[in-house]
Amino acid sequence: MRIDVFFTPLGLNPGDLTGRGVVVVDVLRASTTVITALANGAKAIIPAATAEEAVRLASNLEKDGVVLAGERKSLKIEGFALGNSPREMTAAAVGGKTIVLATTNGTPALVAAQGGDPVLVGAPANFRALAARARAVLEQRGELVVLCAGRDKQFAVEDGYTAGRLIKAVRRGVKRLELNDAARAAIALTDAVATWTEALEGSEAARQLAEADLAEDVRFAAKPDRFTVVPSYADRRIT
Ligand code: MLT
């Protein structure tokens, strides 16, 4: 069996993920936001690579059922109804709606994972349920890819740490497991960092969110197993 980690989507070539089981991780904040929105009754999330693409995708959908959401530099995009805070994804705001979401790193990573099968969305917020699903994919397929969104084309500690915790959770009892170098580094990170809170709060993303007065989102994202939903991305929709 084999697990490959990518710390950013930059190392991917077209077709690299076709037909492979993939977990996309952007803990601060896109994957936490997607999980929360679906747990609170959103019908689907459509990830967009850019704000412009989000507007175009939304214009093809029925106005009543669609909500534009997303951030630039952590703040809500002008003219959009919601930002990228998981705390905004309340049942009242997203229940029954299709959210078209554009974020700096997370939604481009999701778009890059297209062609994977399945493409799951993971974070501490759904960690236990995610690990069970990912383990089943590893057993069925014999391999798994963890694609971290990273931050501004660089490594992001909260995503790498989550990848390491996920590998440790899914590899129990597996006799022979091959890992790429990034996967080995992700596991090593879990020896250096003790808790979700330590991983998230020490991150550059957390600093940027605190500067934008959004430190509460970091605390929200650091609490594991809030939800049991494991979002799955297929045909350009996350459900
Ligand atoms: C992203 O996709 O880049 C993030 O989720 C950034 C953020 O929400 O602050």
Residues whose N, C-alpha, C, O or C-beta is under 5 A from the ligand:
A	BS01	MLT	L28 R29 A30 E71 S74 N84 T103 T104 N105 G106 T107
